[in-house]
């Protein structure tokens, strides 16, 4: 009888302890979505909404970065959901070193608040350049979680149509024959890119080997930067309607590919 009482008391104590432990996302990778230089959170939301409609249980969180680089986090993380953090920069910053610094602060502060151990990164347009520069500059700080998956959408890795060499052809290994200065700055990733990471590279083709802003060869130049170190690497070209640079996150093909890659 006494043994049963002690077992009951122990069960009550353990139950109370579980109730007092804050919810954490240690078992789920937190997914960060970073918009294009001239875009906003509105370009990220279609991916999140499509995932929810497809049955993915998400805790939608937000990170807003002021023009001075101050990060404000909001949202409630709930149990048994995958955290997704929509990031929005108040300023259309043209410096990739600055957006890299802001991206780093977002990730570091979100990790401290929501306690996740691994992350996924989704970049839209020039948002990809801020992320790659972030990985280049801050990978050795010990403040970045393990990068599980990375999705690049319409990435201008060797420049946009207004920059020289942006439409340079690629060698068999994916290296551009002519690299611009910004691409040169990312070459260090060939020695440091996380070996834990699966990569999905999506680009639009409106029929001229371009999404209207970024040549497909510039987007596909990501391959040379991350392989063979990446755990896996795959590309997906999107054609037809909504294959334009600013339309891709609203394209059902893109949404399906991202959902399958990140959450299914």
matplotlib code that plots the C-alpha trace (Angstrom):
import matplotlib.pyplot as plt

x = [0.0, 2.8, 4.6, 1.5, 1.3, 4.9, 4.3, 1.3, 3.2, 6.1, 3.7, 2.1, 5.5, 6.7, 3.5, 3.9, 7.5, 6.5, 3.9, 6.5, 9.1, 8.8, 7.9, 10.9, 11.5, 14.6, 13.0, 12.0, 14.2, 13.2, 12.7, 13.8, 12.5, 14.4, 12.8, 14.3, 16.0, 13.0, 10.5, 8.8, 7.2, 4.3, 6.6, 7.2, 3.7, 2.5, 4.9, 3.7, 0.0, 0.4, 2.2, -0.7, -3.3, -1.3, -1.7, 1.7, 1.4, 3.3, 4.0, 4.3, 6.7, 8.1, 11.3, 11.4, 14.6, 14.6, 16.6, 19.2, 19.5, 17.5, 15.7, 12.1, 10.8, 7.1, 4.8, 4.0, 5.7, 3.3, 4.0, 3.9, 4.4, 7.3, 8.5, 8.7, 10.1, 9.2, 11.9, 11.3, 13.9, 12.5, 15.2, 16.0, 19.6, 22.0, 25.0, 25.2, 27.6, 25.0, 22.2, 24.5, 25.0, 21.2, 20.5, 23.0, 21.4, 18.0, 19.1, 21.1, 18.4, 15.6, 17.7, 18.1, 14.4, 12.9, 15.7, 16.0, 19.1, 18.8, 17.5, 16.4, 17.1, 14.9, 16.2, 14.2, 16.1, 18.9, 17.9, 20.0, 23.1, 22.6, 22.3, 25.4, 27.4, 26.1, 27.4, 30.7, 31.3, 29.7, 30.0, 32.9, 31.2, 29.5, 26.2, 24.6, 22.5, 23.2, 22.0, 19.8, 18.2, 18.6, 16.2, 17.3, 14.6, 15.7, 19.2, 21.4, 24.6, 26.7, 24.7, 21.5, 20.9, 22.3, 25.7, 28.5, 29.1, 25.7, 24.8, 28.2, 28.0, 28.9, 31.6, 30.7, 31.4, 29.0, 31.7, 30.9, 33.5, 33.4, 32.8, 31.8, 33.3, 30.4, 30.7, 34.4, 33.6, 31.6, 34.2, 35.3, 32.1, 33.8, 35.8, 33.3, 29.8, 28.1, 28.3, 25.0, 23.0, 20.6, 20.2, 17.2, 17.9, 14.7, 14.8, 12.3, 12.7, 10.4, 11.7, 14.9, 17.0, 16.1, 13.4, 13.4, 15.8, 18.3, 19.9, 19.4, 23.2, 23.6, 21.1, 22.6, 26.1, 25.1, 26.1, 29.8, 29.8, 28.2, 29.2, 30.7, 30.5, 26.7, 24.9, 22.8, 22.1, 19.2, 17.9, 14.4, 13.5, 10.0, 8.5, 5.2, 3.0, 4.3, 7.9, 9.0, 11.4, 8.9, 6.2, 8.0, 6.8, 3.2, 3.8, 2.1, 5.1, 7.5, 5.2, 4.8, 8.6, 9.4, 6.8, 8.0, 11.6, 11.3, 8.3, 7.2]
y = [0.0, 2.4, 1.5, 2.5, 5.8, 6.6, 5.7, 7.9, 10.8, 10.4, 10.4, 13.7, 15.3, 14.3, 15.6, 18.9, 19.2, 18.5, 21.3, 23.8, 23.0, 25.6, 24.3, 24.0, 23.2, 21.0, 18.2, 20.4, 22.4, 26.1, 27.3, 30.9, 32.6, 35.7, 37.9, 39.7, 43.1, 44.9, 42.5, 42.0, 39.4, 39.3, 37.3, 34.7, 34.2, 32.3, 29.4, 29.3, 29.4, 26.7, 24.5, 25.0, 24.2, 21.0, 19.9, 20.9, 22.0, 25.2, 27.7, 30.9, 33.3, 36.7, 38.6, 42.2, 44.1, 47.9, 50.2, 50.3, 46.5, 46.0, 42.7, 42.3, 38.7, 37.9, 34.9, 31.9, 28.5, 25.7, 22.0, 19.4, 22.1, 23.0, 26.6, 28.8, 32.4, 35.0, 37.6, 41.1, 43.9, 47.4, 48.8, 47.7, 47.3, 46.9, 45.7, 41.9, 42.3, 44.3, 41.8, 39.0, 40.7, 41.2, 37.6, 36.4, 38.5, 37.2, 33.6, 34.0, 35.8, 33.5, 30.5, 32.0, 32.7, 29.5, 27.0, 25.1, 23.1, 22.8, 25.1, 25.3, 28.4, 29.7, 32.5, 34.5, 36.4, 38.5, 37.1, 34.1, 36.4, 37.6, 34.1, 32.8, 35.8, 35.0, 31.4, 32.7, 35.3, 33.7, 30.0, 29.8, 31.8, 28.8, 30.8, 29.3, 26.1, 23.1, 23.8, 20.8, 22.1, 25.1, 26.2, 28.8, 30.5, 32.7, 33.2, 35.7, 34.0, 35.4, 38.6, 39.9, 41.1, 44.6, 43.2, 42.0, 38.3, 37.4, 35.3, 33.6, 30.0, 27.3, 24.6, 21.0, 21.3, 24.3, 27.0, 30.1, 30.8, 34.4, 35.2, 38.6, 40.1, 39.0, 35.4, 35.5, 36.5, 33.3, 30.8, 30.2, 28.1, 25.4, 24.7, 25.6, 24.8, 22.5, 18.8, 18.2, 20.2, 19.1, 21.8, 22.5, 25.2, 26.5, 28.9, 30.1, 30.0, 32.2, 30.7, 32.7, 30.8, 33.6, 34.5, 38.0, 39.3, 36.5, 34.3, 30.6, 30.2, 32.7, 30.8, 27.4, 28.7, 27.8, 24.2, 25.0, 26.8, 24.1, 20.8, 18.3, 19.3, 19.5, 16.3, 16.5, 19.0, 19.1, 21.7, 22.3, 24.6, 26.1, 27.1, 28.5, 31.0, 32.5, 31.6, 35.2, 36.4, 38.0, 35.4, 32.2, 32.0, 32.2, 29.4, 26.1, 24.1, 26.0, 25.7, 21.9, 21.4, 23.5, 21.7, 18.3, 19.1, 20.8, 19.1, 15.9]
z = [0.0, 1.0, -2.3, -4.3, -2.5, -3.3, -7.0, -7.2, -5.5, -7.9, -10.9, -9.7, -9.2, -12.6, -14.2, -12.5, -13.7, -17.2, -17.0, -15.8, -18.5, -21.3, -24.8, -27.0, -30.6, -30.1, -32.1, -35.0, -37.3, -37.3, -40.8, -41.6, -44.7, -46.0, -48.7, -51.7, -51.4, -52.8, -51.3, -48.0, -45.8, -48.3, -50.6, -47.9, -46.7, -49.8, -49.0, -45.4, -46.3, -48.9, -46.3, -43.8, -46.5, -47.2, -43.6, -42.3, -38.6, -38.2, -35.5, -37.5, -35.9, -37.0, -36.9, -37.9, -38.4, -38.2, -40.4, -37.6, -37.5, -34.2, -34.2, -32.8, -32.4, -32.0, -32.1, -29.9, -30.3, -29.7, -29.1, -32.0, -34.6, -36.9, -36.2, -39.3, -38.9, -41.5, -41.5, -42.7, -43.2, -42.8, -45.0, -48.6, -47.8, -50.8, -48.9, -48.6, -45.7, -43.8, -44.6, -43.6, -40.2, -39.8, -40.8, -38.2, -35.5, -36.4, -36.2, -33.0, -31.1, -32.4, -31.2, -27.8, -27.5, -28.9, -28.1, -31.4, -32.3, -36.1, -38.8, -42.4, -44.5, -47.3, -49.4, -52.0, -54.7, -53.1, -49.7, -50.7, -51.0, -47.4, -46.2, -48.0, -46.8, -43.3, -43.5, -44.9, -42.2, -39.1, -39.4, -36.9, -34.2, -32.7, -32.6, -35.7, -35.3, -37.4, -40.9, -42.0, -45.2, -47.5, -50.2, -52.8, -54.9, -57.8, -56.3, -58.2, -57.2, -60.1, -60.3, -61.9, -65.4, -64.6, -63.6, -65.8, -66.4, -64.8, -67.8, -68.0, -69.1, -66.6, -66.7, -66.2, -62.5, -62.2, -62.0, -64.1, -66.8, -65.7, -62.0, -60.7, -57.5, -55.3, -56.4, -55.7, -52.1, -51.6, -52.9, -49.3, -48.9, -50.9, -47.8, -45.1, -46.3, -43.7, -44.6, -42.8, -45.3, -48.1, -50.7, -53.1, -55.8, -57.6, -60.5, -63.1, -66.8, -68.9, -72.1, -72.4, -69.8, -67.3, -64.9, -66.3, -63.7, -63.1, -65.7, -65.0, -65.2, -62.3, -60.2, -61.0, -60.1, -56.5, -57.2, -57.5, -54.1, -52.1, -53.7, -53.1, -49.4, -49.2, -48.0, -51.2, -54.0, -56.4, -58.9, -60.1, -63.1, -63.1, -66.5, -67.7, -65.9, -62.6, -63.6, -63.3, -60.7, -58.4, -58.9, -57.9, -54.2, -55.5, -58.0, -57.0, -58.4, -56.2, -53.2, -53.6, -54.1, -50.9, -48.8, -49.9, -49.3, -45.9, -44.2, -45.9]

ax = plt.figure().add_subplot(projection="3d")
ax.plot(x, y, z, "-o")
ax.set_aspect("equal")
plt.show()
